[in-house]
Amino acid sequence: MADVITYETLYELLRKEKYSPSLQELDKEFFKNVITYLEEKEKLISNSPKESAFSKEISNARKQVENAKKLIKEFYERRENKLIQMALLSSRSGNREDFNLLQEESKFYQELHAVLSRYRKDILENILNNQQPVVKEQPIEAPKTIKTDNSEAENKLVRFVHSTPQFMAPDLKVYGPFEKEDIGFVPQKVANTLIKKNRAEEIKSEEK
């Protein structure tokens, strides 16, 4: 696969993923290249003269970014479903197979396989041996803190109470995406809007 990502590339990758029962092999820098593509498109839009903000070219560029993100989401979810099925079948058979996965996908697959295998052993195998299921508790990770520009003079520290997609703030910086319970610094105006819409809550100094 070519290193450079285009809208056409994303469309073709999704088409192949739809009609292939197995995962297609991706360039190891795929995620990085996708981010570069989105950043370049959004930079082009943000740097366009104000008077051209509603021009057909800029409008088309915005639409392409919006559609590209939909392609990326569907592409990810199709691979996600395949990884889940692969981990499930592998945990049932007891065989670990090697696949052409990206580093992040490999970690996802390994963790899925470990969880499925553990619960299969703790529940099913105990029952088949006439024993009560014993599910061992696992430590729950604390919500991650998102590192952003943490200048307290211009930003507020907030906790997101709903998942929030990636957005561009008035300072022309891209923030997010944020998941529920994520913590991060965002510009005050944005923070105030999020808080007003009940999308986030401010973390006061005593909570830091």
N, C-alpha and C positions, 0 to 999 in steps of 0.2 A: 504494500500500500504506500502511496506517496506521502511524504512527510507533511506537505502543505494541505490544510483542510479547506474545502470550499463547501458551499451549500450543496452543490451537485454531488460532492464526495459523501456528505452526510446522508443524502437521499439514497444514494446507491448502497451504502453500507446498511441502511435500514432495510432496503429491499432484499438484500442478500440474507440478512438476519431473519427476516420474516419467513423466507422460503427454505431455509436450511435447518435441518433438525439438530445440527451440531453448532457449536460456537465457531465463528470464523476467526481466523488469526488476525490480530491487530498489531500495528507498530507499537513498540514498547513506550513510545512517547505520545501515544494517542491522546490521552487526557490533556497533556500539556499543549498539544497542537490545537485541540478543540478550544481551550481557553484562549490561546493566542488569536484564533480566528474571531471569537466573540469580542475580545478586547479591541481588536483592530476595527471591527465594524462599529462598535459603540463609540470608539474614539473618533471615528470619521463623522459620526452623527453629532457628537458633543462639540466638535471643533468647527462645525459648519457655521457660516455667518447667520446671525439671528434672522436677517431678512429672508433667508432661504429655508428657515425651519419648517415651513409648510410646503416647500417645493415638492414636485413629484418625485425627484431623485431621492431626497431625504425621506420622504414618506415610504418609498419602496424599500429603502435601506432599513428603516424601522420594522417594516413588515417582514423583511427577510430575517432579521435577527429574531423576531418573535416566532416565526415559523421554524427557524433553525433550532431554537430551544425546544420546540415541540418534538422535532425529529430526534434530538439528543435524548429527551426524556423517554420517548417510546423505545428508542434503540437500547438505552440502559435497562429499561424494564423487561424487554424481551430477553436480554442476556441474563438479567437477574433471575427470571423464571427458569431459564435453562440451568443456571448454576444451582438453584434450589432443587430441581429434579435430579441433577447429577449427584448432589450431595446425599439426597434421600436414597437413591438407588445404591449408591456406594456404601452407605451405612447399613443397608439391609443385606447386601452381599458380603460385606466385610472386606471388600477389595478396595484399595486406594489406587486410583488411576491418575496418570499425569495428563494434563490438558495444556493447550497453548493459551494460558491466561495472562492477563496483565497482572502486575504485582499486587495492585489493590484487590483485584478479583480473586487472586490466589489466596489472599488472607481471608477474604469473605468466605470462599469455599471451604477452607480448612476449619474455620470457626463453626460454620454450619455443620460440617461433617462431625466435628467433635461434639457439638450439642446434641445432634440427632442420635449419635452412637451412645452417648452417655444416658440419655433418656430411654433408649431402647433397652439398654442393659439394666438400668435401675427399675424399669417398669415391667417390660415384657419378659425378660429373662427370669426375673424373680417370680412372676406369676407362673411361668411354665415349670418352675422348680417348687411350686406350692408354697411360695413365700410372699409376704406382703411387699408391695412396691415400696422402695425406699429412695426417695429423690433427695439427693444431697444438695443443700443450699449453696449457691455460688455468690460471691461478693458482687454487689451492684456498684458499677462505676459511678462516680459523681459526675454531674453534668459538666461538659467541657466548657472552658472559657474561650471565646473567640477573641483573638488578638487583633485589634484594629488600632487606629490612631488614638492614643489615650491621653491627649492633651485635655486636662480637666477644665481648662479655661474655655474651651470651645465645644466640648463633648460631654455627654452624659453617659453614665454606666447604667444599662438597663438589662432586665431579664425578660426574654421573649416568652409570652404566654400562649402564642400561636406560632406555627411555622410561617416564616416570612420569606418570600422569594428574593433573589438578588435584586438590588436597586441602585440607581445612581443618585447620590445626594447633590444638593446645591453646590458643594465644594468640588463637584465633578469626579469624586472618588466613588468606586463601586464597593458596596457593602453587601455582605451575605453571600449565599443564602444562610438563613438562621433557622434552626429547628427549635421546637418547643423546649423551654428550659435553658437554651443557650444564653450566655452572658457576653455582652460586648459593649464597647464604646461606640456611640454614633453621634453625629452632629446634634446640637441642642434642638434646632428647629425640627429635625426629623424625629428625635426622641419625643418631643412634645406632641407631635402629630400621632406617633405610635401609641403613646400613653392615652391621648384623648380618644383614640379609636379602640382602646382596650386590646391592642396588639402586644403591648409590652408594659412593664412596670419599672419605675426608677428604683435603683438600688442606692440607698442613702449611704453616706460615708461610714456609718456605724456597721453597715452590712458587709463592707468590702473586706 
